[in-house]
Amino acid sequence: MVLTLLTANLLSSDARANPKAQTLTHKAAIQEQCPSRTLALFAEAFSTSEAVQSAFTKFPLRKQELDLSAQPEPRPHTKWLTRTQVAFPVLPLLPRRAAEGLSIRIEALGTRTGKVLLFKQDTGYLVKYHFRLSSCWELVAIEDWSV
């Protein structure tokens, strides 16, 4: 108990002195606390917290978008993003989803893979968020099929 308190005090004093260490300490704490190993519960936490999204996104992140200018028809274009190239939240949080009429649906593809669909009913808006389970669920890819 004394060692735990001493370690916590050392970490917090280091974090106060070094903001970068504070961010790393905060992220490490979140990563240790997997919201759930059940996809539905994990997706609920992921879709409502920017911090959870940041902590449980695997890099490089595969992002696929449609190249709408491609001829003779749109075609998928894939890029691999580093952490510095990604702006969080990657999945809009509840207030924005409600304001823009966006819905989500969770699809378990197996025991270790699943996806969250972000869509707007009766439009061409569709984004798929792919997750894989290791020690916790992680976002591994985003596919934007919006036209």
NORDA-V894999 format. One record per residue. N is the residue number from 0. PHI is phi in radians with two decimals (999 if undefined). BURIAL is + if it has 24 or more other ideal C-beta (glycine too) atoms within 12 Angstrom, else -. D_FIRST is the distance of its C-alpha to the first C-alpha in Angstrom with 1 decimal. Layout:
<<N:PHI:BURIAL:D_FIRST> <N:PHI:BURIAL:D_FIRST>>
//
This chain:
<<0:999:-:0.0> <1:-1.11:-:3.8> <2:-1.10:-:5.4> <3:-1.09:-:5.1> <4:-1.11:-:6.3> <5:-1.09:-:8.6> <6:-1.08:-:9.8> <7:-1.08:-:10.5> <8:-1.14:-:12.3> <9:-1.11:-:14.2> <10:-1.12:-:15.3> <11:-1.21:-:16.4> <12:-1.24:-:18.3> <13:-1.15:-:19.9> <14:-1.14:-:20.8> <15:-1.16:-:22.4> <16:-1.34:-:24.4> <17:-2.31:-:25.4> <18:-0.98:-:26.4> <19:-1.13:-:26.9> <20:-1.13:-:23.3> <21:-1.10:-:22.4> <22:-1.09:-:24.7> <23:-1.14:-:23.3> <24:-1.11:+:19.6> <25:-1.10:-:20.9> <26:-1.13:-:23.0> <27:-1.10:-:20.3> <28:-1.12:-:18.1> <29:-1.14:+:21.3> <30:-1.10:-:22.2> <31:-1.22:-:19.0> <32:-1.90:-:20.0> <33:-1.05:-:23.5> <34:-1.00:+:25.3> <35:-3.07:-:27.0> <36:-1.62:-:28.6> <37:-1.61:-:31.7> <38:-0.99:+:34.1> <39:-1.06:-:35.3> <40:-1.23:-:31.8> <41:-1.09:+:30.8> <42:-1.06:+:34.2> <43:-1.10:-:33.7> <44:-1.15:+:30.4> <45:-1.10:+:32.1> <46:-1.40:+:35.2> <47:-2.10:+:33.6> <48:-2.49:-:31.0> <49:-1.11:+:31.9> <50:-1.13:-:28.3> <51:-1.15:+:28.1> <52:-1.05:+:31.5> <53:-1.13:+:30.5> <54:-1.28:+:27.3> <55:-2.04:+:29.2> <56:-1.98:+:32.5> <57:-1.58:+:33.4> <58:-2.04:-:35.4> <59:-1.19:-:38.2> <60:-1.67:+:39.1> <61:-1.41:+:42.5> <62:-2.20:+:44.6> <63:-2.00:+:48.0> <64:-2.32:+:50.5> <65:-1.45:-:54.2> <66:-1.53:-:56.6> <67:-1.25:-:59.0> <68:-1.61:-:61.5> <69:-1.14:-:62.0> <70:-2.04:-:65.5> <71:-1.49:-:66.9> <72:-2.58:-:63.8> <73:-1.00:-:60.2> <74:-2.47:-:57.9> <75:-1.19:-:54.2> <76:-2.24:-:52.8> <77:-1.96:-:49.3> <78:-2.39:-:47.1> <79:-1.92:-:43.6> <80:-1.82:+:41.4> <81:-1.54:-:38.6> <82:-0.98:-:35.7> <83:-1.25:-:37.7> <84:-1.63:-:40.6> <85:-1.90:+:38.9> <86:-1.77:-:38.7> <87:-1.69:+:36.2> <88:-1.36:+:36.5> <89:-1.44:+:38.6> <90:-1.87:+:39.0> <91:-0.93:+:40.2> <92:-1.31:+:37.9> <93:-0.88:-:39.2> <94:-1.03:-:41.1> <95:-1.20:-:43.1> <96:-1.05:-:43.8> <97:-1.14:-:45.1> <98:-1.14:-:47.2> <99:-1.75:-:48.7> <100:1.21:-:49.3> <101:-1.62:+:47.0> <102:-2.15:-:45.7> <103:-2.18:+:43.2> <104:-2.42:-:43.5> <105:-1.77:+:41.1> <106:-2.24:-:42.6> <107:-1.44:-:40.7> <108:-1.65:-:42.7> <109:3.10:-:40.9> <110:-1.36:-:37.5> <111:-2.14:-:36.2> <112:-2.39:-:38.4> <113:-2.92:+:39.4> <114:-2.57:+:40.8> <115:-2.03:+:40.9> <116:-1.71:+:44.4> <117:-1.93:+:44.9> <118:-2.58:+:48.5> <119:-2.15:-:51.0> <120:-0.95:-:53.4> <121:1.04:-:57.0> <122:-2.36:-:56.4> <123:-1.64:-:55.8> <124:-1.57:-:52.2> <125:-2.66:+:49.8> <126:-2.24:+:46.6> <127:-1.91:+:44.7> <128:-1.92:+:41.0> <129:-1.71:+:40.1> <130:-2.13:+:36.7> <131:-2.29:+:35.4> <132:-1.69:+:32.5> <133:-2.14:-:30.2> <134:-1.28:-:26.5> <135:-2.68:+:27.4> <136:-1.23:+:30.7> <137:-2.37:+:32.0> <138:-1.28:+:35.2> <139:-2.01:+:37.4> <140:-2.80:+:40.8> <141:-2.22:+:42.8> <142:-2.08:+:46.4> <143:-1.78:+:48.5> <144:-1.76:+:51.7> <145:-1.16:-:52.9> <146:-2.09:-:56.6>>
//
